[in-house]
């Protein structure tokens, strides 16, 4: 019996590794598309860099984060449908997501048309706002590609088809770098060239994945025909999509609130720079636990849909243990390198010393952010998005942000206080998700998943 248990455990470890490792690479390469544009525009002039950076943040907060969150509904619906071997439903849900997200792109596009006015309203420099406005408008076509691409990514992810996404993302990145360079510098299109490169690159990625869906035998069972079921599934889709988007956005926006509050501190340039460096470090690492979270979502949803509660529970704990080992390793390494860490971002001694001073909280943030990312994946796979919304709202806006504000402005801890507040928020979030996960009756969750798929009501 002992040998059999170890065999089952080892099989789960291999399944998790096979999904998590390439999923991390896919996420990093997709992020690199935007990063490459900002980096190249930075060599044009300072105004362009400032405008594109602000626009990237603005479009992420008001558009891409919303679409990303809405598509998370497929991690529940498609994942459980695949586990239940209802392959046609998987295709129908994907069509539903594409149409629904495309409709959401319309009001977002209208919002982006007023980028400059909104940025000026919140105190941004008019010249920077004008550049950000132009870049945001140039990115509107990418909204629609992004909406379809995120739906397809969840379609592949929930079937465990990670390698096609890996190859398409790698091909797209290899296409994007020389294209962006040529459009920005050779054709002297500057910010318009950077936006055009983003638009074309996402389109290439979308075409590659669409071609795979159309031609590969791996997708043969889940290639559903377009029917009225696509529209009748919208109510069910939005029942998960809206809380999923709210859950994601509440978390993403909390970081933006942190940066905005740092601008109100004494010596705001230094405080904002230090917090930006801390954010860059934790954000760069976040791709790894996000990959584990996506893996947890896939494994849990598949096993619940298949009616295997014990396998779902095992998958959760295997992913959590593997993720914790990775996070602790990275956290300890960063702490040991705290006195040289800042030099990767700045040569100013004051900045480097402040980053070293913040390193214990960065290390703790690595663990807490990573843990909540994995547990959020479990929530998406199980269908707990509504509960996740309340957890994120309470953790970040009723606890984290107020604590950070008090520490920063009342107790005069400045940027460190704001970051401690963020760590407190992510700790509360991880603790609540962890409590919910540990107390879960997986047999009940499996029954709900099967009822949802076969009856259409839970």
C-alpha positions as CSV (number, residue, x, y, z in Angstrom):
1,X,0.0,0.0,0.0
2,X,2.8,2.4,0.9
3,X,4.5,1.7,-2.5
4,X,1.2,2.4,-4.3
5,X,0.7,5.7,-2.5
6,X,4.2,6.9,-3.4
7,X,3.5,5.9,-7.0
8,X,0.3,7.9,-7.1
9,X,2.1,10.9,-5.5
10,X,5.0,10.7,-8.0
11,X,2.5,10.6,-10.9
12,X,0.8,13.7,-9.6
13,X,4.2,15.5,-9.2
14,X,5.0,14.7,-12.8
15,X,1.6,15.9,-14.0
16,X,2.0,19.2,-12.1
17,X,5.6,19.7,-13.4
18,X,4.6,19.1,-17.0
19,X,1.9,21.8,-16.8
20,X,3.6,24.3,-14.4
21,X,7.0,24.7,-16.0
22,X,5.9,25.5,-19.6
23,X,3.0,27.6,-18.2
24,X,5.5,29.9,-16.4
25,X,7.4,30.2,-19.7
26,X,4.3,31.1,-21.6
27,X,3.3,33.8,-19.1
28,X,6.8,35.3,-19.1
29,X,7.0,35.4,-22.9
30,X,3.6,37.1,-23.2
31,X,4.7,39.7,-20.6
32,X,7.9,40.3,-22.6
33,X,5.9,41.6,-25.6
34,X,4.9,44.7,-23.6
35,X,8.3,44.9,-21.9
36,X,10.2,44.9,-25.2
37,X,8.0,47.8,-26.4
38,X,8.6,49.9,-23.3
39,X,12.3,49.2,-23.4
40,X,12.7,50.2,-27.1
41,X,10.6,53.3,-26.7
42,X,12.8,54.3,-23.8
43,X,15.6,54.8,-26.3
44,X,13.5,57.2,-28.3
45,X,13.2,60.0,-25.7
46,X,12.2,60.5,-22.1
47,X,8.7,61.8,-23.0
48,X,7.8,58.8,-25.0
49,X,9.0,56.5,-22.3
50,X,7.0,58.3,-19.7
51,X,3.9,58.3,-21.9
52,X,4.1,54.7,-22.9
53,X,4.8,53.6,-19.3
54,X,1.7,55.5,-18.0
55,X,-0.4,54.1,-20.9
56,X,0.8,50.6,-20.2
57,X,-0.4,50.9,-16.6
58,X,-3.6,52.6,-17.6
59,X,-4.6,50.1,-20.3
60,X,-3.7,47.2,-18.0
61,X,-5.9,48.5,-15.1
62,X,-8.9,49.6,-17.3
63,X,-8.8,46.9,-20.0
64,X,-6.4,44.0,-20.0
65,X,-6.9,43.1,-16.3
66,X,-10.7,43.0,-16.8
67,X,-10.5,40.7,-19.9
68,X,-7.9,38.5,-18.1
69,X,-10.2,38.2,-15.1
70,X,-13.3,37.5,-17.2
71,X,-11.6,34.7,-19.1
72,X,-10.9,33.0,-15.7
73,X,-14.4,31.7,-15.8
74,X,-13.3,29.1,-18.4
75,X,-10.9,27.7,-15.8
76,X,-13.9,26.5,-13.9
77,X,-16.3,25.7,-16.8
78,X,-13.9,24.3,-19.4
79,X,-11.7,22.5,-16.8
80,X,-14.7,20.7,-15.3
81,X,-16.2,19.9,-18.7
82,X,-13.0,18.4,-19.8
83,X,-12.7,16.2,-16.7
84,X,-16.3,15.1,-17.2
85,X,-15.5,14.2,-20.8
86,X,-18.1,16.7,-22.1
87,X,-15.7,17.9,-24.8
88,X,-18.3,19.6,-26.9
89,X,-19.3,21.8,-24.0
90,X,-15.6,22.9,-23.7
91,X,-15.7,24.2,-27.2
92,X,-19.1,25.9,-26.7
93,X,-17.9,27.7,-23.5
94,X,-14.8,28.9,-25.4
95,X,-17.0,30.4,-28.2
96,X,-19.2,32.0,-25.5
97,X,-16.1,33.5,-23.8
98,X,-14.8,35.0,-27.1
99,X,-18.1,36.6,-28.0
100,X,-18.7,37.9,-24.4
101,X,-15.2,39.3,-24.1
102,X,-15.4,40.9,-27.5
103,X,-18.6,42.7,-26.4
104,X,-16.8,44.0,-23.3
105,X,-14.1,45.4,-25.5
106,X,-16.5,48.0,-26.9
107,X,-17.0,50.1,-23.7
108,X,-13.3,49.7,-22.9
109,X,-12.4,51.1,-26.3
110,X,-14.7,54.1,-25.6
111,X,-13.0,54.6,-22.3
112,X,-9.5,54.6,-23.9
113,X,-10.6,57.4,-26.3
114,X,-10.7,59.7,-23.3
115,X,-7.3,58.6,-21.8
116,X,-5.8,62.1,-21.9
117,X,-8.7,63.7,-20.1
118,X,-8.8,61.1,-17.4
119,X,-5.1,61.2,-16.8
120,X,-5.1,65.0,-16.6
121,X,-8.0,64.8,-14.2
122,X,-6.0,62.7,-11.8
123,X,-3.0,65.1,-12.0
124,X,-0.8,63.7,-14.8
125,X,1.3,66.1,-16.9
126,X,-0.6,67.1,-20.1
127,X,2.3,66.3,-22.4
128,X,2.7,62.8,-20.9
129,X,-1.0,62.3,-21.0
130,X,-1.1,63.2,-24.7
131,X,1.5,60.5,-25.5
132,X,-0.3,58.0,-23.3
133,X,-3.6,58.9,-25.1
134,X,-2.1,58.2,-28.5
135,X,-0.5,54.9,-27.4
136,X,-3.8,53.8,-25.8
137,X,-5.8,54.5,-29.0
138,X,-3.2,52.6,-31.1
139,X,-3.7,49.6,-28.8
140,X,-7.4,49.4,-29.2
141,X,-7.2,46.7,-32.0
142,X,-5.1,44.6,-29.6
143,X,-8.0,44.6,-27.1
144,X,-10.0,42.3,-29.5
145,X,-7.0,40.0,-30.2
146,X,-6.3,39.8,-26.5
147,X,-9.9,38.9,-25.7
148,X,-9.9,36.0,-28.1
149,X,-6.3,34.9,-27.2
150,X,-7.1,34.8,-23.4
151,X,-10.1,32.6,-24.2
152,X,-8.0,30.2,-26.3
153,X,-5.3,30.1,-23.7
154,X,-7.8,28.9,-21.1
155,X,-9.1,26.4,-23.7
156,X,-5.7,24.9,-24.1
157,X,-4.7,25.2,-20.4
158,X,-7.8,23.3,-19.2
159,X,-7.0,20.4,-21.5
160,X,-3.3,20.3,-20.4
161,X,-2.2,21.3,-23.9
162,X,0.6,23.6,-22.7
163,X,3.3,22.8,-25.3
164,X,1.3,24.4,-28.3
165,X,1.0,27.6,-26.3
166,X,4.7,27.4,-25.4
167,X,5.8,27.1,-29.1
168,X,3.4,29.8,-30.3
169,X,4.5,32.2,-27.6
170,X,8.2,31.6,-28.4
171,X,7.5,32.1,-32.1
172,X,5.6,35.3,-31.4
173,X,8.4,36.7,-29.2
174,X,11.0,35.9,-31.8
175,X,8.8,37.7,-34.4
176,X,8.1,40.6,-32.1
177,X,11.6,41.7,-31.1
178,X,12.9,42.5,-34.7
179,X,9.5,43.8,-35.8
180,X,9.4,46.3,-32.9
181,X,12.9,47.4,-33.5
182,X,12.3,47.9,-37.2
183,X,9.0,49.8,-36.7
184,X,10.3,52.0,-33.9
185,X,13.8,52.8,-35.2
186,X,14.1,52.0,-38.9
187,X,10.7,53.3,-40.0
188,X,10.9,55.9,-37.2
189,X,7.3,55.3,-36.2
190,X,8.2,55.6,-32.5
191,X,5.2,55.0,-30.2
192,X,3.0,54.1,-33.1
193,X,5.5,51.5,-34.2
194,X,5.6,50.0,-30.7
195,X,1.8,49.7,-30.6
196,X,1.7,48.3,-34.1
197,X,4.3,45.7,-33.2
198,X,2.1,44.7,-30.2
199,X,-1.0,44.5,-32.3
200,X,0.7,42.4,-35.0
201,X,2.4,40.1,-32.5
202,X,-0.8,39.2,-30.6
203,X,-2.5,38.6,-34.0
204,X,0.3,36.2,-35.0
205,X,0.0,34.3,-31.7
206,X,-3.8,34.2,-32.2
207,X,-3.5,32.8,-35.7
208,X,-1.0,30.2,-34.6
209,X,-3.2,28.9,-31.9
210,X,-6.3,29.1,-34.1
211,X,-4.5,27.1,-36.8
212,X,-3.6,24.5,-34.2
213,X,-7.2,24.2,-33.0
214,X,-8.4,23.9,-36.6
215,X,-5.9,21.2,-37.7
216,X,-4.7,19.3,-34.7
217,X,-6.2,15.9,-33.8
218,X,-5.6,16.8,-30.1
219,X,-8.5,19.4,-30.4
220,X,-10.7,17.2,-32.5
221,X,-13.2,16.2,-29.7
222,X,-13.5,19.8,-28.3
223,X,-14.0,21.5,-31.7
224,X,-17.6,22.3,-31.2
225,X,-19.8,23.7,-34.0
226,X,-21.1,27.2,-33.5
227,X,-24.8,27.0,-32.3
228,X,-27.4,28.8,-30.2
229,X,-25.9,27.0,-27.2
230,X,-23.1,29.5,-27.4
231,X,-25.6,32.3,-26.5
232,X,-27.6,30.4,-24.0
233,X,-24.4,29.7,-22.1
234,X,-23.7,33.4,-21.6
235,X,-25.7,33.6,-18.4
236,X,-23.7,30.8,-16.8
237,X,-20.4,32.2,-18.2
238,X,-21.0,35.6,-16.7
239,X,-22.0,34.0,-13.4
240,X,-18.4,33.0,-13.0
241,X,-16.7,35.6,-15.2
242,X,-17.9,38.7,-13.3
243,X,-16.7,37.6,-9.8
244,X,-13.5,36.2,-11.5
245,X,-12.8,39.6,-13.0
246,X,-13.6,41.4,-9.8
247,X,-11.3,39.1,-7.9
248,X,-8.4,39.7,-10.3
249,X,-8.9,43.5,-10.6
250,X,-9.2,44.1,-6.8
251,X,-5.8,42.5,-6.4
252,X,-4.1,44.2,-9.4
253,X,-5.5,47.6,-8.5
254,X,-4.2,47.4,-5.0
255,X,-0.7,47.8,-6.3
256,X,-1.7,50.8,-8.3
257,X,-3.1,52.4,-5.1
258,X,0.2,51.7,-3.4
259,X,2.2,53.6,-6.1
260,X,-0.3,56.5,-6.1
261,X,0.0,56.8,-2.3
262,X,3.8,56.8,-2.5
263,X,3.5,60.0,-4.5
264,X,2.0,61.7,-1.5
265,X,5.0,60.9,0.8
266,X,7.9,63.2,1.6
267,X,10.6,62.9,-1.1
268,X,8.2,61.1,-3.5
269,X,10.8,60.4,-6.2
270,X,12.9,58.2,-3.9
271,X,9.9,56.5,-2.3
272,X,8.2,55.8,-5.7
273,X,11.5,54.5,-7.1
274,X,12.1,52.2,-4.2
275,X,8.5,50.8,-4.3
276,X,8.7,50.4,-8.1
277,X,11.9,48.4,-7.6
278,X,10.2,46.2,-5.0
279,X,7.2,45.8,-7.2
280,X,9.4,44.9,-10.2
281,X,11.1,42.1,-8.1
282,X,7.9,40.6,-6.8
283,X,6.1,41.0,-10.1
284,X,9.0,39.2,-12.0
285,X,8.8,36.3,-9.5
286,X,4.9,36.2,-9.6
287,X,5.0,34.4,-13.0
288,X,6.2,31.3,-11.2
289,X,3.5,30.9,-8.6
290,X,1.0,32.0,-11.2
291,X,2.1,29.0,-13.3
292,X,1.6,26.8,-10.2
293,X,-1.8,28.5,-9.7
294,X,-2.8,27.7,-13.3
295,X,-1.7,24.2,-12.8
296,X,-3.8,23.8,-9.6
297,X,-6.8,25.3,-11.5
298,X,-6.4,22.8,-14.3
299,X,-5.8,19.7,-12.2
300,X,-8.5,20.5,-9.6
301,X,-11.1,21.4,-12.2
302,X,-10.3,18.3,-14.3
303,X,-10.5,15.9,-11.3
304,X,-13.7,17.4,-9.9
305,X,-15.3,17.2,-13.3
306,X,-14.3,13.6,-13.6
307,X,-15.8,12.9,-10.1
308,X,-12.4,12.2,-8.4
309,X,-12.4,14.2,-5.2
310,X,-9.4,12.4,-3.7
311,X,-7.3,13.1,-6.8
312,X,-8.4,16.8,-6.7
313,X,-7.4,17.0,-3.0
314,X,-4.0,15.3,-3.7
315,X,-3.4,17.7,-6.6
316,X,-4.0,20.7,-4.4
317,X,-1.5,19.7,-1.7
318,X,1.2,18.6,-4.3
319,X,1.0,22.0,-6.0
320,X,1.1,23.8,-2.7
321,X,4.1,21.9,-1.4
322,X,6.1,22.3,-4.7
323,X,5.2,26.0,-4.8
324,X,6.3,26.6,-1.2
325,X,9.7,24.9,-1.7
326,X,10.3,27.2,-4.7
327,X,9.1,30.4,-2.9
328,X,11.2,29.7,0.2
329,X,14.3,29.1,-1.9
330,X,13.8,32.4,-3.8
331,X,12.9,34.3,-0.7
332,X,16.0,33.2,1.2
333,X,18.2,33.9,-1.8
334,X,16.9,37.4,-2.2
335,X,17.4,38.1,1.5
336,X,21.0,36.9,1.4
337,X,21.7,39.1,-1.6
338,X,19.9,42.1,-0.1
339,X,23.0,44.4,-0.1
340,X,23.6,44.0,-3.8
341,X,20.0,43.6,-5.0
342,X,19.4,47.3,-5.5
343,X,22.3,47.7,-7.9
344,X,20.4,45.7,-10.5
345,X,18.0,48.7,-10.8
346,X,20.0,51.8,-9.6
347,X,23.5,53.0,-9.0
348,X,22.4,55.5,-6.3
349,X,23.6,54.5,-2.9
350,X,20.4,55.8,-1.2
351,X,18.2,53.7,-3.4
352,X,20.3,50.6,-2.9
353,X,20.3,51.0,0.9
354,X,16.6,51.5,1.0
355,X,16.0,48.4,-1.1
356,X,18.3,46.4,1.3
357,X,16.2,47.8,4.2
358,X,13.1,46.6,2.5
359,X,14.4,43.1,1.6
360,X,12.9,41.3,4.6
361,X,9.5,42.5,3.6
362,X,10.2,41.7,-0.1
363,X,11.2,38.1,0.9
364,X,8.0,37.8,3.0
365,X,5.9,39.2,0.1
366,X,7.4,36.6,-2.3
367,X,6.1,33.9,0.0
368,X,2.6,35.4,0.7
369,X,2.0,36.6,-2.9
370,X,3.0,33.2,-4.2
371,X,0.9,31.3,-1.8
372,X,-2.2,33.4,-2.6
373,X,-1.6,33.0,-6.3
374,X,-1.6,29.2,-6.0
375,X,-4.7,29.2,-3.7
376,X,-6.4,31.6,-6.1
377,X,-5.8,29.0,-8.8
378,X,-7.5,26.4,-6.6
379,X,-10.5,28.8,-6.2
380,X,-10.8,29.2,-10.0
381,X,-10.7,25.5,-10.6
382,X,-13.3,24.8,-7.9
383,X,-15.6,27.7,-8.9
384,X,-15.1,29.9,-5.8
385,X,-14.8,33.2,-7.6
386,X,-17.6,34.9,-5.7
387,X,-16.0,34.0,-2.4
388,X,-12.6,35.1,-3.8
389,X,-14.1,38.6,-4.5
390,X,-15.1,39.1,-0.9
391,X,-11.7,37.8,0.3
392,X,-9.7,40.1,-1.9
393,X,-11.9,43.1,-1.1
394,X,-11.5,42.5,2.6
395,X,-7.8,41.6,2.5
396,X,-6.6,44.5,0.5
397,X,-9.1,47.3,1.0
398,X,-10.4,46.8,4.5
399,X,-7.1,45.5,6.0
400,X,-4.0,46.0,3.8
401,X,-4.4,49.5,2.4
402,X,-5.7,51.1,5.7
403,X,-2.8,49.4,7.6
404,X,-0.3,50.6,5.0
405,X,-1.7,54.2,5.1
406,X,-1.5,54.3,8.9
407,X,2.1,53.0,9.0
408,X,3.2,55.3,6.2
409,X,1.6,58.6,7.2
410,X,0.7,58.3,10.9
411,X,3.7,56.3,12.2
412,X,6.0,57.9,9.5
413,X,7.3,54.6,8.1
414,X,6.8,56.0,4.6
415,X,7.3,53.6,1.7
416,X,8.2,50.7,4.1
417,X,4.8,51.2,5.8
418,X,2.9,51.1,2.5
419,X,4.7,47.8,1.6
420,X,4.1,46.3,5.0
421,X,0.4,47.1,4.5
422,X,0.5,45.2,1.1
423,X,2.2,42.2,2.8
424,X,-0.5,42.2,5.5
425,X,-3.2,42.2,2.8
426,X,-1.7,39.3,0.9
427,X,-1.1,37.4,4.2
428,X,-4.8,37.8,5.1
429,X,-5.8,36.8,1.6
430,X,-3.6,33.7,1.7
431,X,-4.8,32.8,5.2
432,X,-8.5,33.0,4.2
433,X,-8.0,31.0,1.0
434,X,-5.9,28.5,2.9
435,X,-8.6,28.1,5.6
436,X,-11.3,27.6,2.9
437,X,-9.2,25.0,1.1
438,X,-8.3,23.1,4.2
439,X,-11.9,22.9,5.4
440,X,-13.3,21.9,1.9
441,X,-15.4,18.8,1.5
442,X,-14.0,17.6,-1.9
443,X,-16.7,15.0,-2.4
444,X,-19.3,17.8,-2.2
445,X,-17.3,19.9,-4.7
446,X,-17.1,17.0,-7.1
447,X,-20.8,16.5,-6.9
448,X,-21.4,20.2,-7.6
449,X,-19.1,20.1,-10.6
450,X,-20.8,17.0,-12.1
451,X,-24.2,18.6,-11.5
452,X,-23.0,21.9,-13.2
453,X,-21.8,20.1,-16.2
454,X,-24.5,17.5,-16.8
455,X,-27.5,19.5,-15.5
456,X,-26.3,23.0,-16.1
457,X,-27.2,24.1,-12.6
458,X,-25.3,24.0,-9.3
